[in-house]
Amino acid sequence: MLPAPLRLAPDHARRFTRRALLLDSPAADVAGALAHLGYVQIDPLNICGRMHDLILRNRVVGYREGDLMRHLHGDASVKTAAERTAFEHHHPETGILVAFGHEAWPHLLAAMRRRTHRSGPWAGRLSAKQKTLAEKLLAEIAARGPLSAEDFDDHGRARQVWGASSLVKATLQKLFFHGRLLLAKRGQGNRRFYDLPERILPAAVLTLREATRRDTARWSAELKLRQRRLCTLKRTELPLVADLVQPITVENCPPLYCLRTDLSLLDLSTLTSHLSTSPLLLAPLDPLIYDRRVTSALWNFDYTWEAYTPPAKRVRGHYSLPILAGTDLVGHVDPKADRTARRLRIAARSVRRGHRTADATRALAHWLGLE
């Protein structure tokens, strides 16, 4: 049975969300942040730093650009499966590419199996040509270690989907979606190197049985709570995690829920003492603003990531970063890293009167190694 809802003032709820999402008390390392958040979304675009790096730079002490990939892959020639604590794969419900801890593996197996029976050029079943080619690719990788599509001879073209224009690349991509290959490392230009699962994950993980549909649905709902810390739940999700959640009521907001294990973070005296008022530049898909409905209702901030929006329809800019100051989202800046000139250029900005962002943009430039 659900406990009675706790009624919070909007400012109280915002303070709680900041702290619960590690923005006031960052994790000591990447492993700690992953364990807390459940996963970190990965995106290849690098306009002013990649999405996952922008998410973690505010949540891990001393985080450097590329630290997540180093944590996931390290040096593939010396990092053994037993040493790895996380891996890249797609969320089984949302389809987004994320960094997962090992506990996710049994919950991904059903989605991997289903993809092998579905049609589709990106993640579906292998075509006849791809089946023949797959055996050759797997044998080569088994013999030679991590390889990318560029390490194989041209075997023809495939229907172009998300950059998979060659038959080799499309086949490797499907084998990854099916769990027969995993990502071992990323090279220059985000080039993917694939390897066998047994060389990426510990044997104890690979021998785990596929989770039941109900267990995976519960895991997914709990993962949503871990990722956002204060969020809405669908009618189908709430019964699955009723024993884990505390209902929260905030004026003008939809019904919200947090994990009961986070209730100690609701102490206002502690929240006030830990609150940082220094402006932070958030990632475009930061967990704090990921749910547009909650962001609008709780934070009075309407935001849409416009990287894939046609230029003529953009309101804020190509890769605008929201600005969090205390318990307010006060605007955005649209930065672009000019790596050749070693400068961070600001294409546009809109900041509420009384707030300054020079220090925050200067800190981003310094973090990127730019002026």
N, C-alpha and C positions, 0 to 999 in steps of 0.2 A: 504494500500500500504506500502511496506517495505521502510524504509529510506535508503539512500545511505550507502554502507559499510564504516566502519571506518577502516583505515589501521593502524595496530599496529606492532611495532617491536617485535620480539619474547620475548625479555626480558621484555618489557612492558606488554605483554599478560600474561607472567608467574607471574609477580608481582600482576597483577589484580586477577588472579586465586587464588593465595595464600590468598589474603585479602578477596575476595568474599566468600571463603570457610572457613572463620573464623580461619585461621591458624595464623594470626597476631593480630586479635582482637577477642579472644574467647567469646562465649556467657556466660552470668552470670549463667545460669543453664541449665539443660537438656531440659526443656520445650522450652527455647529460641532457643537452637540448633535444636530441632525437627521442630519448627515453621519455621526456616530459611531454613533448608535442605529438608523439606518435609517428609523425612523418614530417618531411619537409618537401614542398613542391619544387620540382626541377624544371627549368625552362632554358632553352639554348640561347635566346636573344641576349646580346651583350651590348646594350646601349650605354649604360653607365654602371656596369656590373650586372651579373646574372641574377635572376630572380631569387634563387636559393641563397646566394651570397648576401643579397640585400636583406633577406629575411633574417639570416643568422648573424649578421654584423652587429645587430642591436641586442642579440640574445646570448652571445658567447663571449666571455672575457678574452680580449686580445685576438678576436677573430680576424683572419687575413683572407683576402680574396683567393678563392680556390680551396679553402680548407675543407669544405665538405667533400669535394672530389678526392682530395688527399686522404681523408678519413675513409671514404668508401673503397678506394682502389689502391692508394699508396703506390709503391713500386711493384708492379705485377710480377717482376722477376724474383722478388724476395718475400713478398707478402703471401703467406699461405692461407688456405681456407680457414684454418683454426684461428688465425689472427684477425680475420675480418669480423666486424660486429654489425654490419649493415650492408644493404645492397639496393640497387635500382630496379624498380619495376612499376607497373601501372596499377593504380587503385582499381580494384575489381568492379566498383560501382560507378565512379566518376570517370574512369579512364585516364586520369592525369598521371604523368610520370612523376614518381616521388622517390625519396630515400626512405626505406623501411628498416626497422630493426628485424632481427631474425624471427621474432614471434609472429610476424605477418605471413610467413611462408605457407603454413597449412591452409590459410584462408584465401590464398591466391590460386590454389591448385584446381579448384572447380572451374574458375573462370578460364584458366589455361586450357583445361580439357574441352570446355565448350567451344572455344575458338577453333579448335582443330576440326570441328564439324560444321562450322558456319561458313557461308560464302563471304568474300570480301578481299580486295586486293591488298589491304594494309595489314590486317591481323587474322584473317580467316584461314580456311584450310589451304593446304598446299595444292597447287595445280600439278598435273602430271609431270610437266617439265621440272617444276620445283622439287617434287618428291625425288626424282632422279638426282638432281643437283644437290639436294640436301645431304644425301649420304656421302657424296664426295666432300662437301664442305665440312661435315662433322668429322670425317676421317682425317682431313688435313689439319683441323684444329686440334684433334686428339694427338696427332703426331708432332705438331710444331708449336703448340701453345697459342696464346691469344692472337687473333688475326682480325683484320678489318676487310671490308669489301674490296678495297684497293689492293689487297695482297693476293687476289685471285685473278686469273685470266678472265677476259670478257666472255660471258656466256650468253650475250644478247640482252635485249631490252625488255622491260616490264612496264605495265601501266604505271604511270607516275602518280604516286600518292605520298604526300609529305616528304618529298625528296628521294623516295626510293625508285629511281629511274632505271637502274640496271637489274637484271634478273638475279644476280648474286646479292645485291643489297636488299632486294625485296624478300629473297629467300631467308637471308640471315635475320631480317627483321621479324619475319613470321616465326622462325625458330625461337627467337627471343620471346615473342608473345606466347608461344606454346610451352615455354619453360625448358626447352631442350638446350638452349644456350642462355648465358647471362652476360652482362657487361663486365668485362675485366678491367677496363680503363678507358679513358678518353684521351685522344691525342690532339695535335694541333688542329685548330678549326673545328673542335668538338667532334673529331673523328672517333667513331665507335670501334672498339676492339672487343670481340666476343670470345668466350671460353666456355668449357663444359661446366655445368652446375657443380660437379664434385670438386672442381678446382676453385670455386668461388665461395661455396657454403660448406660449413662443417658437416661431417657425416651425420651427426646427431640431429641436425636440422632437416637434412634431406630424407631421413627415415621417418619423419613425422607423418602421421596419417592425415589424409584430407579432412578438413573440418566439415561438420554437418552444415547444411544450409542455415539452420537457426543459429548455430554458434557463430557463423561468419556474419550473419545479419546483426547479431548482438555486438560482435567485435567492431563492425563498421560504425554502428551507432555510438559506441564508446569512443572510437577513434575520432569521430566528429566532435565530441565533447572535449577530448584531450587537445585537439587541434585549435579549437576556438575558445574553450573554457566557459563562455557564456553564450548560449545559442538557442535557437528554436529547434524543436524536434517534430518530425512528422508523426502522424497518428500511428503509423506502422512501426516507428522507432521507439516511441515512449514505452510501450509495454515490455520491450526487450531489455530496457535498462532502468526500469522503475526502481529497482533496489539500489541503484547507484547514484540517483540524481536528487537534487533539491530544486523544487520549483521556485522561480524568482518572479516577482511582479514589479514592474517599473512603469511609471505613468507614461501613457502614449506609446508603449511598446507591445509587441506581440508577447504571448507567454514565453518566458525564457527558463533555461535550466542550466545548472552547473553541477559539477561532480561533488558529492558529499565530502570527498577527501579534500576539497578546496575550501571548505567552510571556515577553516581557521584563518584564511586569508581575508575574511570579511571584516575583521576587527578594524574599526575606523581609526583608532589611535595609531595602530601599526601602519595602516595605509597612508596616513598623513605624514608620518615620519619618513617613510620610504619614497614618497612621491618626488619624482624629478621633474622640474619645470623647464629644463633645457630642451629646445626644439629637437625632434627626431625626424629624419626623413624615412618614411616607411616604404617598403616594397609595394609595387602596384597590386600584388595579390597577397599582401600581408594577412596573417590570420585575424588580426584585429578588425580589418575592414572587408574580409572576404565575403561575408553575407551582406549584400547591398541593402536588403530590407532592414536588418538590425543596425547597420551603419547609419542609415537615414533616420531611424526612429530614436536610437539611443544617443548618437553622436551629432545629430542634425547636420549630416554631411552626405551629400549625394555624389557618388564617385563611380566612374566607369573606366576600366582599363581600356585604352584606345590604341594599343599597339597594332591591332589587326583591324581597326576601323579605317575606312577610306579617309584620306587626308581632309577632304572637303567637309566631312561630317564630324571631325574632331572638335571637342570643346576645350579640353585642357592641353592636349599635345600628345605626341607620339608615345612617350614613356614617362608621364608625369608621376612624381612621387608625392603622396600626401604628407602634410606636415602635422605632427602631433606635438602640442605644447601643453604640458600638464594634463588636464582632462578635456582638452579641446582639440579638435581638428580644425586648423586655422587657415588652410589653403593648400597650395601645391607649387612645386617647381618642376620644370621639364628640362632636365640636364642631359647633356650628350658628351661622352668621353671622346675627345679628339686625341687618340693615342699617338698619332704622328707628331702633332705639335705639343704633346704632353700637357694639354690644357683641358679643363672641364668647362664646357660652354653651356650657358643657360639660355635655352631657346625661348622660354616663357616662364612667367611666374605670376601667381595671384595669392597675396598674403593679407590676412585681416590686419587692419590698422592696429598699431601698437605691438606688433610681433616682428622680430627680426630673424632672418634665416642665414645671414652671412656666415656665422660660426658653423651652422649645420652643413652648408654647402662646401665650406672650406674643409671641414672634417671629411666629407665624402671624397673631395679631390685628393686629400692627403692619403686616404685609405686606398684609392685607386692608383696612387703614385703619380698624380698629376698636379699641376698648378691651378 
